Amino acid sequence: MKRHIYTFLILLVSVIWLFGTGCQPKKSSDSEEAGMIQSGDIIVSNSGADSVLLFDSTGVFKDVIFEISTVNGEAITGISENTLTGEILIAVDGTPDRVMAVKKSDLTSREFIRDATNFTGTIRGIAYLTSGDTLAVETSNLEKFDSMGYRVTTGSWPKALQTTGSGVDALTGGGFIHCSTGSDVIRTYDATGTQVATLASGIAATTDAADCKTAPDGDVVVAWSGTTDTVRKYSSSLAATTWSYSSLTILSTPSGIAVRANGNVLAMDSVLNHVVEIAFDGTNAVGTIMRGDAVDIDDMLGTPQFIWVVK
């Protein structure tokens, strides 16, 4: 009799266990997408650790999407986005110089650009153009690559447009903007690379254009580095200053900048190792430094170089 009771109890426990495990909630789509790169995410090239860090829009850490050895003298620099293939483009100034492509859906990577003979200078900013071409800053040259990653040599490319180039970005209506720490200007160009407009900072002892980005409204944002570090927004023609922001206590050494879909500007400080968010109208009412108990981006940066907001 006891044997039958024990058998019954064992069967009952087994049924309950099977029923319980069968009713466990499945992994949500949000959890499955946690490691993916999504619109609004923030990507930073973190040269202190030779890695590219992925954060969500609030600055919460998600993943390391690319990294290189910290002992071989290479450096990760510019970031852009190929909206056609769904890949994040990452420039590596190294041996060899190259541009990697990381797929947003699963973080797999491939080498997109390499030309060991011609692509050998100091690699900085990169930009994916509406034409499908990619531009890469190489010392004082701007190199152009087609949609397959092959170097373009027609139409007078590569072009020596500025000395010691820094940033480059696509213009919404075609063409691109380019800035430098040698020529110390921000310039707009048409799709052929012909100069349209040029502008120096006009700020005393603050001449280096560390980075430049196009805002959603077509205006241009520039990080000027020097004695009075300043982020400024200009009209698309560079003829008028829309707003100017400077606060040396929290933005002492601006490096890369990015623009959110709502027009807010994210400016990195490569010495203070944090990101400052500036409201679309130039005020700092959105919270100044991105930090807090639930924010990781202020705790993980080490000499950050470039920043990108995923489209």
Secondary structure, DSSP 4 states (H G I P E B T S, - for coil): -HHHHHHHHHHHHHHHHHHHHHTSPPPPHHHHTTTS--TT-EEEEETTTTEEEEE-TTS-EEEEEEE--SSSS-EEEEEEEETTTTEEEEEEESSS-EEEEEETTT--EEEEEE-TTT--S-EEEEEE-TTS-EEEEETTEEEEE-TTSPBP-STT-SB--SSSEEEEEE-TTSSEEEEESSS--EEEE-TTS-EEEEE---BTTB-EEEEEEE-TTS-EEEEEESTT-EEEEE-TTSSSEEEEE--TTT-SSEEEEEE-TTS-EEEEETTTTEEEEE-TTS--TTTSB--STT--HHHH-SSEEEEEE--
